[in-house]
Amino acid sequence: MSRWTLVWLALSVITGVLGFGGMTSSVTGLAQILFGIFLALLLISLVAGLVAQADDRSNARD
């Protein structure tokens, strides 16, 4: 799960630099949309990883 989190983080940073770095308007719009998508996927991966980790810990106690 952490591998996907790192992938989404890298893609978010790359598209953020491209989208907010002053490129042409057509590329900027696309990069900003992709930035939002990858950022959302990053947050989902982080939350899912934390939930899975907490679930593993609670199962280990039983």
DSSP file (Angstrom, degrees, kcal/mol; ACC not computed):
  #  RESIDUE AA STRUCTURE BP1 BP2  ACC     N-H-->O    O-->H-N    N-H-->O    O-->H-N    TCO  KAPPA ALPHA  PHI   PSI    X-CA   Y-CA   Z-CA
    1    1 A M     >        0   0    0      0, 0.0     4,-1.6     0, 0.0     3,-0.2   0.000 360.0 360.0 360.0 -38.1    0.0    0.0    0.0
    2    2 A S  H  >  +     0   0    0      1,-0.2     4,-2.1     2,-0.2     5,-0.2   0.790 360.0  61.7 -68.6 -25.7    2.8    2.4    0.8
    3    3 A R  H  > S+     0   0    0      2,-0.2     4,-2.0     1,-0.2    -1,-0.2   0.924 104.9  46.9 -64.5 -42.8    4.3    1.9   -2.7
    4    4 A W  H  > S+     0   0    0     -3,-0.2     4,-2.7     1,-0.2     5,-0.2   0.875 108.6  55.8 -66.2 -35.9    1.1    3.3   -4.3
    5    5 A T  H  X S+     0   0    0     -4,-1.6     4,-2.2     1,-0.2    -1,-0.2   0.915 108.6  47.2 -61.3 -42.5    1.1    6.2   -1.8
    6    6 A L  H  X S+     0   0    0     -4,-2.1     4,-2.4     2,-0.2    -1,-0.2   0.869 110.7  52.4 -67.2 -36.1    4.6    7.1   -3.0
    7    7 A V  H  X S+     0   0    0     -4,-2.0     4,-2.5     2,-0.2    -2,-0.2   0.941 111.6  45.6 -63.3 -47.0    3.6    6.8   -6.7
    8    8 A W  H  X S+     0   0    0     -4,-2.7     4,-2.4     1,-0.2    34,-0.2   0.875 112.0  52.6 -66.2 -35.7    0.6    9.1   -6.2
    9    9 A L  H  X S+     0   0    0     -4,-2.2     4,-2.3    -5,-0.2    -1,-0.2   0.938 110.7  46.7 -63.0 -46.3    2.8   11.6   -4.2
   10   10 A A  H  X S+     0   0    0     -4,-2.4     4,-2.5     1,-0.2    -2,-0.2   0.922 113.7  47.8 -62.7 -44.2    5.4   11.7   -7.0
   11   11 A L  H  X S+     0   0    0     -4,-2.5     4,-2.6     1,-0.2     5,-0.3   0.878 110.7  52.3 -65.7 -36.7    2.8   12.1   -9.7
   12   12 A S  H  X S+     0   0    0     -4,-2.4     4,-2.2    26,-0.2    -2,-0.2   0.923 111.4  46.2 -63.4 -44.1    1.1   14.9   -7.6
   13   13 A V  H  X S+     0   0    0     -4,-2.3     4,-2.3     2,-0.2    -2,-0.2   0.927 113.8  48.3 -65.1 -44.7    4.4   16.8   -7.3
   14   14 A I  H  X S+     0   0    0     -4,-2.5     4,-2.2     1,-0.2    -2,-0.2   0.943 115.7  42.5 -62.8 -48.4    5.2   16.4  -11.0
   15   15 A T  H  X S+     0   0    0     -4,-2.6     4,-3.0     1,-0.2     5,-0.2   0.839 112.0  56.0 -70.0 -30.1    1.8   17.5  -12.2
   16   16 A G  H  X S+     0   0    0     -4,-2.2     4,-2.3    -5,-0.3    -1,-0.2   0.919 108.7  46.6 -64.9 -42.2    1.7   20.3   -9.6
   17   17 A V  H  X S+     0   0    0     -4,-2.3     4,-0.6     2,-0.2    -2,-0.2   0.916 117.4  43.6 -64.3 -43.1    5.0   21.7  -10.9
   18   18 A L  H  <>S+     0   0    0     -4,-2.2     5,-0.6    -5,-0.2     3,-0.2   0.900 117.8  44.8 -69.4 -39.5    3.8   21.5  -14.5
   19   19 A G  H  <5S+     0   0    0     -4,-3.0     3,-0.3    12,-0.3    -2,-0.2   0.825 124.4  30.4 -76.2 -32.3    0.4   22.9  -13.8
   20   20 A F  H  <5S+     0   0    0     -4,-2.3    -1,-0.2    -5,-0.2    -2,-0.2   0.285  97.9  87.7-110.7   9.8    1.4   25.7  -11.6
   21   21 A G  T  <5S-     0   0    0     -4,-0.6    -1,-0.2    -3,-0.2    -2,-0.1   0.371 106.0 -97.9 -94.0   4.8    4.7   26.5  -13.1
   22   22 A G  T   5 +     0   0    0     -3,-0.3    -3,-0.1    -4,-0.1     3,-0.1   0.805  68.0 150.9  89.7  30.5    3.6   28.9  -15.8
   23   23 A M      < -     0   0    0     -5,-0.6    -1,-0.1     1,-0.2     5,-0.0  -0.173  59.5 -56.3 -80.3-176.0    3.4   26.6  -18.9
   24   24 A T     >  -     0   0    0      1,-0.1     4,-2.4     4,-0.1    -1,-0.2  -0.202  55.2-110.6 -62.6 157.1    0.9   27.2  -21.7
   25   25 A S  H  > S+     0   0    0      1,-0.2     4,-2.1     2,-0.2     5,-0.2   0.828 113.1  53.4 -64.5 -35.3   -2.7   27.4  -20.8
   26   26 A S  H  > S+     0   0    0      1,-0.2     4,-1.4     2,-0.2    -1,-0.2   0.913 114.9  40.6 -68.3 -40.4   -3.8   24.1  -22.5
   27   27 A V  H  > S+     0   0    0      2,-0.2     4,-2.6     1,-0.2    -2,-0.2   0.858 112.2  57.6 -73.2 -35.0   -1.1   22.1  -20.7
   28   28 A T  H  X S+     0   0    0     -4,-2.4     4,-2.4     2,-0.2    -2,-0.2   0.922 105.1  49.6 -62.3 -45.5   -1.7   24.0  -17.4
   29   29 A G  H  X S+     0   0    0     -4,-2.1     4,-1.9     1,-0.2    -1,-0.2   0.923 113.4  45.8 -60.6 -45.5   -5.4   23.1  -17.3
   30   30 A L  H  X S+     0   0    0     -4,-1.4     4,-2.6     1,-0.2    -1,-0.2   0.914 112.8  50.0 -64.2 -43.7   -4.7   19.4  -17.9
   31   31 A A  H  X S+     0   0    0     -4,-2.6     4,-2.4     1,-0.2   -12,-0.3   0.867 109.2  51.9 -65.2 -36.2   -1.9   19.4  -15.3
   32   32 A Q  H  X S+     0   0    0     -4,-2.4     4,-1.9     2,-0.2    -1,-0.2   0.890 110.4  48.3 -67.9 -38.3   -4.0   21.0  -12.7
   33   33 A I  H  X S+     0   0    0     -4,-1.9     4,-2.1     2,-0.2    -2,-0.2   0.937 113.2  47.1 -64.9 -46.5   -6.8   18.5  -13.2
   34   34 A L  H  X S+     0   0    0     -4,-2.6     4,-3.0     1,-0.2     5,-0.3   0.876 108.3  56.8 -63.3 -37.1   -4.3   15.6  -13.0
   35   35 A F  H  X S+     0   0    0     -4,-2.4     4,-2.4   -20,-0.2    -1,-0.2   0.929 108.1  47.2 -58.0 -46.2   -2.8   17.2   -9.9
   36   36 A G  H  X S+     0   0    0     -4,-1.9     4,-2.2     2,-0.2    -2,-0.2   0.907 113.3  48.1 -62.9 -42.3   -6.2   17.1   -8.2
   37   37 A I  H  X S+     0   0    0     -4,-2.1     4,-2.4     2,-0.2    -2,-0.2   0.945 114.4  44.8 -63.9 -48.7   -6.8   13.5   -9.2
   38   38 A F  H  X S+     0   0    0     -4,-3.0     4,-2.2     1,-0.2   -26,-0.2   0.857 112.0  52.8 -67.1 -34.3   -3.4   12.3   -8.0
   39   39 A L  H  X S+     0   0    0     -4,-2.4     4,-2.3    -5,-0.3    -1,-0.2   0.911 109.6  48.8 -66.0 -41.5   -3.7   14.3   -4.8
   40   40 A A  H  X S+     0   0    0     -4,-2.2     4,-2.5     1,-0.2    -2,-0.2   0.916 111.4  49.5 -62.8 -43.1   -7.1   12.7   -4.1
   41   41 A L  H  X S+     0   0    0     -4,-2.4     4,-2.4     1,-0.2    -2,-0.2   0.870 109.0  53.6 -64.6 -36.1   -5.6    9.2   -4.8
   42   42 A L  H  X S+     0   0    0     -4,-2.2     4,-2.4   -34,-0.2    -2,-0.2   0.937 110.5  45.8 -61.3 -47.3   -2.7   10.0   -2.5
   43   43 A L  H  X S+     0   0    0     -4,-2.3     4,-2.5     1,-0.2     5,-0.2   0.898 112.3  50.7 -65.3 -40.2   -5.0   10.9    0.4
   44   44 A I  H  X S+     0   0    0     -4,-2.5     4,-2.7     1,-0.2    -1,-0.2   0.914 111.0  49.3 -62.5 -42.5   -7.2    7.8   -0.3
   45   45 A S  H  X S+     0   0    0     -4,-2.4     4,-2.3     2,-0.2    -2,-0.2   0.902 111.1  49.7 -63.8 -41.4   -4.1    5.6   -0.2
   46   46 A L  H  X S+     0   0    0     -4,-2.4     4,-2.2     2,-0.2    -2,-0.2   0.936 113.5  44.9 -63.1 -46.8   -2.9    7.2    3.0
   47   47 A V  H  X S+     0   0    0     -4,-2.5     4,-2.6     1,-0.2     5,-0.2   0.921 113.3  50.3 -64.4 -44.3   -6.2    6.7    4.8
   48   48 A A  H  X S+     0   0    0     -4,-2.7     4,-2.5     1,-0.2    -1,-0.2   0.890 110.7  50.4 -62.1 -39.0   -6.6    3.2    3.5
   49   49 A G  H  X S+     0   0    0     -4,-2.3     4,-2.2    -5,-0.2    -1,-0.2   0.901 111.3  47.6 -65.2 -41.2   -3.1    2.3    4.7
   50   50 A L  H  X S+     0   0    0     -4,-2.2     4,-2.3     2,-0.2    -2,-0.2   0.898 112.8  48.6 -67.1 -40.0   -3.8    3.8    8.2
   51   51 A V  H  X S+     0   0    0     -4,-2.6     4,-2.3     2,-0.2    -2,-0.2   0.919 112.8  47.8 -65.6 -43.2   -7.1    1.9    8.4
   52   52 A A  H  X S+     0   0    0     -4,-2.5     4,-2.2     1,-0.2    -2,-0.2   0.890 112.1  50.1 -64.7 -38.9   -5.5   -1.4    7.4
   53   53 A Q  H  X S+     0   0    0     -4,-2.2     4,-1.9     2,-0.2    -1,-0.2   0.904 111.4  47.8 -66.6 -41.2   -2.7   -0.9    9.8
   54   54 A A  H  X S+     0   0    0     -4,-2.3     4,-2.0     2,-0.2    -2,-0.2   0.872 111.2  51.6 -66.7 -36.9   -5.1   -0.1   12.7
   55   55 A D  H  X S+     0   0    0     -4,-2.3     4,-2.0     2,-0.2    -2,-0.2   0.894 108.4  51.3 -66.0 -40.7   -7.2   -3.2   11.7
   56   56 A D  H  X S+     0   0    0     -4,-2.2     4,-1.7     1,-0.2    -2,-0.2   0.899 109.9  49.9 -62.9 -40.6   -4.1   -5.4   11.8
   57   57 A R  H  X S+     0   0    0     -4,-1.9     4,-1.0     1,-0.2    -2,-0.2   0.896 110.6  48.8 -66.2 -40.0   -3.2   -4.1   15.2
   58   58 A S  H  X S+     0   0    0     -4,-2.0     4,-0.7     1,-0.2    -1,-0.2   0.852 111.4  50.3 -70.4 -32.9   -6.6   -4.8   16.6
   59   59 A N  H  < S+     0   0    0     -4,-2.0     3,-0.3     1,-0.2    -1,-0.2   0.817 105.3  57.5 -71.8 -30.4   -6.6   -8.3   15.1
   60   60 A A  H  < S+     0   0    0     -4,-1.7    -1,-0.2     1,-0.2    -2,-0.2   0.793 102.1  55.4 -70.3 -27.6   -3.2   -9.0   16.7
   61   61 A R  H  <        0   0    0     -4,-1.0    -1,-0.2     1,-0.2    -2,-0.2   0.762 360.0 360.0 -75.5 -25.8   -4.6   -8.3   20.2
   62   62 A D     <        0   0    0     -4,-0.7    -1,-0.2    -3,-0.3    -2,-0.2   0.482 360.0 360.0 -75.3 360.0   -7.4  -10.8   19.9
